[in-house]
Every structure is written in structure tokens, then in C-alpha cells.
């Protein structure tokens, strides 16, 4: 007798007892869980099409796996931005999930030119608060006049985060937000002399870390390249750098402060402006008057490297390069750039903490939280060759 074959389709289930579309779904889930375990919080996953190609499965299979992982709180997705890893770890910072439940609604405002760091901060906050049932509304604006018109028609929120690093903030906007929220915190240090909580980076400390590293390598001539901005963080670092250059006892032979003309915000491509600025400084042998360079307020690290390559300037042989930025934002270092600055993840956690403290103690004096600065040195820096 031959065994009887059943035509009934067997259904596979996942580790929570839920049916899987096919055996391939189980493989995709296992692979993605393994990938998530190895990634940092806020890291971006490959696109659906990339996952389809790498796993040789259909779009429906990938979407099902991503949906399951989102339901488990391991991923968060935003239309037009991508899918990001969400990991626990904020409970100790924020006093536990019970504290987070007191925040029913949050408004996040950001300029349309926001960079990868700002998106990662938002994604972490959205992922964290969504697990506690909080409602988060994100608004991206091109100009503050338009934003003011929008805000007059939106309801009140428990709290608001205004992401602003290299732009001026109208007092009218701050006043309007204070009237619509119980807690307002600025992500960045672009405002001064106002009674508003702020979380930001001490970029002068980041500059000190970069200069200390370059000095230890033997560099005595250095340039600082920044946005063409009057924002307080840019101006304060440039003034500190210029003061250093005037102090001959510091041991520096040459310093050069360069503002990239026309580059007003971090996400603008800098290649052409940087090539123009550096081209005016090279000698007839194609050499720059400095052996090291630090950049501030520029997210286009890839554009910087491409510009130097096109000019025949090799890092670190001809020029050591340090980016003053965020060492856990991959698009700022690409695994190559030496970094000095803060962490986007620390910023996201601090913003949540400041909001909860403000709601719990509304009469307390406003606070400015400066994030810890760290340095990570990679292949873009080395000893001077001349």
C-alpha cells in the first residue's frame, strides 16, 4: 500500500502561534530578527525591494514579515523615509513606561531641510512613544511664516519639540508653541536668552577634541570649514577657533577659518562651494597651506570626500579630516571619517526626559542640557606627510 497523500495545505506558524504565508516567511523573519539584533537603535533597514532581492521572495512575504516585526515593537516605519530599528533602553532614563504614559500627545516640528541626524532623533522618539500609546504628530515646514499659519489651526498638545540647529527662531513662534503645550523643548542651541528648555551639543568641546587629536598626530596648521551661517553654534565655534589661531603660544603655525559661500543648511551639497574655497588656497603644486581640516554643520560628508578626490587631495596623506558631528549617524562618517561630537540617540533620550521633567515640575527654571561629546578616530586622519 502506498501512503495516502493529503491535498490539504499545511499552514506554518511563527513562534507566537500565528500563521505564516509560506516557509520563506519564516526564513525572512528569522533573518530580519538576526539583522535587528546586530544593528543599533535607529538604524535603517534595507528597502522592501532590496529585501525581496536578497531573500528571493515576493513583496507580500517581505511586507508580512515587516508587519509582524512592527507589531512586536522591533521596527518603526515612516512613509517616504524608511523602516528603522527600535530597541528598548529608555525605561531607566525616563522613569519607566508608567511615566511615559502621562504624555498623551507630542508635536515635533522640523525644517524641511532636516538631516539624517534629525530624522533618526524623530524616529527613535516616535518608536518609543508609540509603544506607550502616545500620539505623535510631525510637521515639516519650509518657512516659519507658513508654520505659524498652520499652528493657529492645530489643537493643543501635551508637549512639543522644535528641531532647530542653524536657523533663527522667531519669538512669535516660541510664544505660540508655549501657549499650545505644557512642555516645549528645543532640539539644538539656536536660541539664547529665552525661558525655554533646550538640548544641544557644546560644539566648542567637540572642536577641542578634534584639535587635541590632530595636535597629537603632529599637525600644526589647520582649517575650520563651516556653513555660511550666523547661527549661534557656528559663530561661537568660529570665534573660539580664531582666538586659538591668534595665540602663538598654542603652537599652531597656520589657521584658516572658511565659511562656504551659499551653503546655508547642513543638507546642502558642498562640493562646488568647497572646491571654490580650497581652489583659491592651493599653491602651484596643488598643496594647501594647512595639513588638517575640521568641518562643522555639514552633513554632506560624501560630497566633501568626492571634492577632495577630484582635486587630487588624498586623506589622510595630503589632508587629515575631522567631522564635527554625530558619531552614531552612519551617513556622517561612512565608516571612514574621524568624528568629534555627540550622539543622536543621547539627544532623543534627553528630549524625552526633559519633557517629562517639565510636565512633572512646570515651575522649575528652564534647563539647558549639553550632550556628552566623544571622539571616534578613523582612516581620515593621520600624521602629516610634510
MARNU-766242 format. One line per field, with one value per residue (C-alpha): x negated, y negated, z negated. Coordinates in Angstrom, 2 decimals. Layout:
<zators>
c1 <- c(X  ...) .
c2 <- c(Y  ...) .
c3 <- c(Z  ...) .
</zators>
This chain:
<zators>
c1 <- c(0.00  -1.21  -0.84  2.20  1.33  3.42  4.21  4.81  2.30  0.30  0.04  -3.19  -3.04  -5.56  -6.87  -3.73  -1.40  -0.34  -0.13  -2.91  -2.32  -4.94  -8.19  -10.01  -8.22  -9.74  -13.19  -12.72  -11.52  -14.49  -16.91  -15.47  -15.43  -19.10  -19.86  -17.95  -19.87  -23.14  -22.02  -21.99  -18.79  -17.57  -19.49  -17.69  -16.71  -17.15  -14.17  -11.42  -12.81  -16.30  -14.91  -12.97  -16.17  -18.38  -15.88  -14.45  -10.87  -7.77  -6.81  -3.88  -6.24  -8.55  -5.66  -4.19  -7.50  -7.91  -4.36  -4.97  -8.16  -6.42  -3.68  -6.37  -7.82  -11.11  -10.62  -9.03  -8.26  -7.65  -6.26  -8.95  -11.74  -12.10  -11.97  -14.10  -15.17  -13.58  -15.24  -14.32  -16.51  -14.67  -12.85  -15.75  -16.18  -12.52  -11.46  -9.76  -6.77  -4.31  -5.89  -5.79  -2.01  -1.41  -2.42  0.71  -0.33  -3.56  -4.18  -7.56  -8.45  -11.41  -12.65  -12.14  -15.93  -16.40  -19.35  -19.73  -20.55  -17.27  -15.31  -16.95  -16.05  -12.44  -12.27  -13.54  -11.08  -8.15  -9.06  -9.43  -6.24  -4.13  -4.75  -3.18  -0.09  -1.16  -0.05  -2.86  -2.32  -5.27  -5.23  -7.94  -7.97  -9.82  -9.46  -8.32  -5.63  -3.88  -4.35  -2.71  0.36  0.57  0.15  3.02  5.42  3.99  5.15  3.13  0.52  -0.96  -4.44  -6.33  -9.86  -11.24  -14.29  -16.42  -20.20  -21.37  -18.44  -16.87  -13.67  -11.09  -9.97  -6.38  -6.76  -8.12  -5.34  -2.68  -4.10  -4.29  -0.59  0.28  -1.77  -2.59  -6.23  -8.32  -11.91  -14.26  -16.45  -19.53  -21.09  -19.94  -18.12  -19.51  -18.05  -14.62  -12.94  -12.73  -14.28  -17.00  -19.03  -22.15  -25.84  -28.73  -30.49  -33.43  -34.10  -33.90  -36.40  -38.75  -38.63  -39.40  -42.28  -43.75  -43.75  -45.29  -47.92  -48.90  -49.34  -51.77  -49.61  -50.41  -48.37  -44.62  -41.46  -37.90  -35.21  -31.60  -28.25  -27.77  -25.50  -25.05  -23.61  -24.94  -26.62  -28.52  -29.60  -30.75  -32.96  -34.44  -35.25  -36.87  -38.91  -40.00  -41.07  -43.17  -44.87  -45.87  -47.56  -51.04  -51.92  -49.41  -51.95  -49.85  -51.76  -48.73  -44.95  -42.30  -38.60  -36.45  -32.70  -31.32  -29.57  -25.94  -25.82  -23.19  -21.98  -23.55  -21.95  -23.06  -25.64  -29.00  -31.15  -31.18  -31.47  -34.29  -36.14  -35.92  -37.13  -40.03  -40.95  -41.69  -44.17  -46.24  -49.74  -51.21  -51.99  -48.36  -49.10  -47.00  -48.54  -47.28  -47.65  -44.39  -40.79  -37.70  -34.14  -31.14  -27.43  -27.88  -26.08  -27.38  -30.48  -30.33  -30.42  -33.46  -35.35  -34.39  -35.53  -38.93  -39.32  -38.54  -41.14  -43.75  -43.90  -44.15  -43.05  -44.98  -48.16  -47.66  -44.97  -43.66  -39.93  -37.74  -33.96  -32.35  -29.07  -27.32  -29.36  -26.35  -24.95  -26.39  -25.89  -28.14  -31.16  -30.62  -33.00  -35.89  -35.63  -37.09  -34.32  -34.06  -30.67  -27.55  -25.10  -21.69  -20.43  -21.51  -19.71  -16.46  -16.52  -17.36  -14.50  -12.01  -13.48  -13.36  -9.71  -8.71  -10.61  -8.91  -5.43  -6.17  -7.64  -6.21  -7.55  -11.18  -13.69  -14.38  -17.36  -19.99  -21.20  -24.59  -25.16  -28.40  -30.97  -33.02  -35.61  -35.97  -39.03  -39.03  -41.05  -40.56  -43.23  -46.93  -50.33  -51.23  -53.43  -55.14) .
c2 <- c(0.00  -3.46  -6.17  -8.34  -11.86  -14.67  -17.63  -19.79  -22.64  -22.68  -26.04  -27.06  -29.26  -31.63  -31.49  -33.29  -30.72  -32.92  -31.51  -32.27  -32.75  -30.17  -28.63  -31.58  -33.93  -32.09  -32.42  -36.16  -36.70  -34.80  -36.69  -40.10  -39.33  -38.38  -41.57  -43.73  -42.15  -43.26  -46.80  -49.88  -51.57  -53.85  -52.07  -51.99  -48.66  -47.92  -48.81  -46.31  -45.81  -45.20  -42.63  -40.96  -40.61  -39.46  -36.82  -35.91  -36.26  -38.21  -41.67  -40.22  -37.93  -40.81  -43.08  -40.35  -39.90  -43.65  -43.94  -41.20  -42.90  -46.27  -44.63  -43.24  -46.73  -45.93  -48.27  -51.59  -52.85  -56.32  -56.99  -58.26  -57.79  -54.07  -51.43  -51.80  -49.57  -50.24  -48.89  -49.17  -51.03  -54.24  -52.97  -53.75  -57.18  -58.18  -56.57  -53.58  -53.06  -54.35  -57.79  -57.76  -57.10  -60.54  -62.05  -61.71  -63.84  -65.23  -67.65  -67.52  -70.44  -70.44  -72.39  -70.68  -70.62  -68.36  -65.99  -62.29  -63.02  -64.87  -62.07  -59.47  -61.51  -61.71  -58.02  -56.99  -59.26  -58.12  -54.47  -54.85  -56.83  -54.72  -51.73  -53.66  -54.76  -58.38  -60.24  -61.93  -64.50  -65.51  -68.71  -69.68  -73.31  -75.42  -78.80  -79.91  -82.20  -79.22  -77.25  -79.98  -79.83  -76.05  -76.13  -78.55  -75.84  -72.76  -71.60  -71.82  -69.18  -67.94  -68.76  -69.97  -69.53  -72.17  -70.97  -73.98  -73.98  -76.53  -78.92  -81.82  -81.15  -83.97  -84.86  -84.78  -81.08  -80.22  -82.20  -80.41  -76.97  -77.78  -78.63  -75.32  -72.96  -72.05  -71.48  -72.93  -71.89  -72.99  -70.33  -72.47  -75.59  -78.17  -80.30  -82.30  -84.49  -82.81  -80.72  -77.51  -74.10  -73.15  -70.08  -70.54  -69.96  -72.03  -72.27  -74.11  -70.96  -68.91  -71.29  -70.84  -67.06  -67.36  -69.77  -67.68  -64.62  -66.49  -68.05  -64.64  -63.44  -66.31  -68.79  -72.46  -74.02  -73.51  -74.91  -75.09  -74.85  -75.68  -76.72  -80.31  -80.91  -83.43  -80.74  -80.91  -77.45  -78.24  -81.68  -80.53  -77.76  -80.02  -82.67  -80.06  -78.77  -82.27  -83.05  -79.91  -80.98  -84.30  -82.61  -81.87  -80.04  -77.34  -76.09  -76.49  -77.71  -78.47  -78.50  -79.20  -79.86  -79.20  -79.81  -78.05  -80.78  -79.99  -76.84  -77.78  -74.48  -71.07  -69.08  -71.33  -69.75  -71.32  -70.02  -73.11  -75.61  -73.64  -73.29  -77.05  -77.82  -75.36  -76.11  -79.70  -78.49  -75.81  -76.68  -75.92  -72.40  -71.82  -71.88  -73.58  -75.89  -73.54  -69.80  -69.19  -70.35  -70.18  -70.71  -71.99  -71.94  -69.96  -66.65  -66.08  -64.11  -62.17  -65.45  -66.59  -63.41  -63.49  -67.12  -66.31  -63.33  -65.46  -67.99  -65.25  -65.69  -62.34  -61.73  -61.44  -61.62  -65.21  -66.34  -64.92  -65.45  -65.52  -66.00  -67.79  -65.93  -62.86  -59.70  -57.35  -58.72  -56.47  -59.00  -61.46  -59.16  -56.35  -54.23  -56.48  -59.93  -60.71  -62.26  -64.52  -65.36  -63.99  -61.11  -61.38  -58.61  -60.52  -63.58  -61.65  -60.21  -63.59  -65.30  -62.79  -63.13  -66.94  -66.86  -64.57  -66.70  -69.87  -68.34  -66.99  -70.32  -73.17  -75.89  -74.77  -77.05  -76.18  -73.95  -73.60  -70.03  -69.69  -66.26  -64.43  -64.85  -61.88  -61.34  -58.36  -58.38  -56.54  -56.44  -60.09  -61.29  -60.52  -62.12  -64.97  -63.98  -67.38) .
c3 <- c(0.00  0.88  -1.75  -1.30  -0.22  -1.58  0.66  -2.38  -2.53  -5.76  -7.46  -9.16  -12.26  -13.84  -17.41  -18.62  -17.06  -14.14  -10.58  -8.12  -4.41  -3.48  -4.64  -3.09  -5.51  -8.44  -6.88  -6.27  -9.86  -11.26  -9.05  -9.93  -13.65  -13.43  -11.50  -14.00  -16.90  -15.30  -14.43  -16.63  -17.72  -14.93  -12.17  -8.83  -7.32  -3.59  -1.40  -0.62  2.89  1.52  -0.93  1.88  3.92  1.06  -0.16  3.26  2.06  3.06  1.86  -0.10  -2.02  -2.96  -3.92  -6.13  -7.94  -8.45  -9.75  -12.31  -13.48  -13.77  -15.85  -18.13  -18.59  -16.87  -13.89  -13.08  -9.58  -8.19  -4.75  -2.39  -4.94  -5.51  -8.22  -11.36  -14.23  -17.62  -20.73  -24.40  -26.86  -27.65  -30.73  -33.04  -31.52  -31.64  -34.87  -33.25  -30.99  -33.60  -33.38  -29.58  -29.62  -31.12  -27.76  -25.62  -22.64  -21.19  -18.33  -16.53  -14.27  -11.89  -8.92  -5.56  -5.15  -8.19  -8.00  -8.78  -12.41  -12.95  -11.26  -13.49  -16.59  -15.43  -14.57  -18.00  -19.80  -17.63  -18.13  -21.88  -22.46  -20.10  -22.37  -25.27  -23.34  -22.87  -19.77  -17.83  -15.06  -12.87  -10.82  -8.37  -7.25  -4.67  -6.36  -9.78  -8.35  -6.82  -10.03  -12.10  -9.85  -10.30  -14.07  -14.60  -13.41  -15.12  -18.58  -21.77  -22.65  -25.88  -24.58  -21.53  -20.22  -17.89  -15.96  -15.14  -14.87  -12.30  -11.82  -13.65  -15.60  -15.76  -19.28  -18.00  -17.13  -20.57  -22.26  -20.18  -21.00  -24.71  -24.62  -22.95  -25.10  -28.68  -27.76  -24.94  -24.29  -21.52  -19.95  -19.37  -20.86  -18.31  -20.87  -23.75  -26.48  -26.49  -29.21  -27.19  -27.78  -25.30  -24.44  -22.35  -21.75  -23.02  -19.67  -21.22  -23.25  -20.04  -18.43  -21.40  -20.96  -17.26  -17.75  -20.56  -18.29  -15.37  -17.60  -18.97  -15.38  -14.77  -12.84  -13.35  -10.53  -10.38  -8.79  -10.06  -7.35  -8.26  -6.90  -5.79  -8.76  -11.56  -13.85  -17.39  -17.38  -14.17  -15.31  -18.74  -17.33  -14.66  -17.27  -19.51  -16.57  -15.55  -19.13  -19.12  -15.92  -17.47  -20.40  -19.13  -22.32  -21.36  -18.83  -15.69  -12.64  -10.50  -10.95  -8.34  -9.03  -5.95  -5.55  -2.47  -0.49  0.25  -1.89  -4.48  -5.93  -6.70  -3.90  -1.05  1.24  0.53  3.39  5.60  2.72  1.10  4.38  4.93  1.39  1.42  5.04  4.08  1.44  3.18  4.37  7.79  6.61  5.66  1.95  -0.70  -3.34  -6.07  -6.68  -8.56  -8.35  -10.57  -9.32  -11.30  -10.47  -7.25  -6.69  -3.16  -4.17  -0.91  1.04  -0.92  -0.14  3.54  3.80  2.31  4.62  7.68  6.55  6.16  2.38  0.59  -3.00  -5.21  -3.12  -1.97  -4.39  -7.66  -8.09  -11.22  -11.04  -13.97  -14.03  -15.41  -15.71  -15.56  -12.28  -9.53  -6.71  -8.50  -8.77  -6.19  -8.25  -7.14  -8.71  -12.12  -14.23  -17.26  -18.69  -20.29  -19.82  -18.19  -20.48  -23.59  -22.21  -21.63  -25.14  -26.69  -24.86  -26.25  -29.73  -29.65  -28.56  -31.43  -33.94  -32.67  -32.90  -36.38  -37.60  -35.47  -37.79  -37.69  -35.94  -32.27  -31.72  -29.01  -28.59  -26.93  -25.47  -26.15  -23.39  -22.26  -19.55  -17.23  -15.02  -11.72  -8.49  -7.52  -9.98  -10.21  -10.77  -8.38  -5.46  -5.34) .
</zators>
